[in-house]
Amino acid sequence: MLSFILKAMEVRFNPDLQAKLDKLATETGRPTGELVEDVVAGYFDELAQTREMLNRRYDDLKSGRVKPLDGEEFFENLRRREDELLKKHSAQ
């Protein structure tokens, strides 16, 4: 049987961040600890979503469903299109 012991954790912020947290707590009427928990939970949710998206993209590349772009070729093409647009607009 597994048992978990949850311990309180003290987090220290720089004065500017602490002031923002205190202001938000006052404005919302919520305790600062609750706000911090919401932020951390949101961060972990976002991190999990990002990891899932990156894993899917990696799987797509590995399987050949999508082809990787050559970075240098992409930026050279972008520069060429930009030059063409600038020439077109300066000729008008």
N, C-alpha and C positions, 0 to 999 in steps of 0.2 A: 504494500500500500504506500502510495506517495503522499507526502504531506508538504504543503507549502507554507512558509512563514513569510508573511508580508511585513516589510519594515518600512517605516517612514523614511523619506529621503529629504535631506535639506539641499536646496538648490540656491546658489547665490548668483545674482545678476549684477551687471554693472549699474551704476546709479541711473543712467538714462533709461535703460530697459526696465528697471524696477519702477521708475516713475510712470512709464507707459502702462505697465501692468497694474499698478495701483490706480491709475486714472480709469482704466477700463473696468476694473473691479468696482470702483465707485459708480461709474456710469451705468453699469449693468446690474449692480446689486448682487453680484456673484462673488464668492470668495476667490482670492488669488490662486489658491491651490487647485480649485476646480477649473479655473481658466487654463492653468498650466497643464493639467491632465488632458483637457480637450485638445490643446495644441499638440501635445506629444502623441495622443491617439491619432489625430489627423495626420501627423507626420508619418507615423508607421503605416497608416492606410495608404497614403500617397506613395510611400516607398515600396510597399507590396505591389501596388498597381504598376509602378514603373518597372519593377523587376519582372512582372508578368509580361509587360509589353516588350521589354528587351529580350526575354526568353523566346517569345513568339517570333520576333524579328530575326533572332539568331537561327531559330528552327527554319524560318522561311529561306534564309540565305543558305543554310546547310543542305536543305532539301533541293535547292535549285529553283524553288518557286519564284524567287526574285533574284535579280542579278545585282551585284554590288556596283556602285559607281566609282570610277576613278576620280579622286578628289582633284588632282591637277587638271585633268581633262574637263571636269565640270566647271572649275573656276576660269579656265581659259575660254570656254564657251560663253560663260557669263560675261567676261570682259569683252569678248568679241561682240556680243549682242548689245552691250552698253555702248561701245564705240559706234556701232551702226546707228543706234538711237540718237546719240549725240550729233553725229554727222547729219542725220535726217533733220533734226530740229534746227541745227545751225544753217542748213541750206534753205530753210523756209523764210 
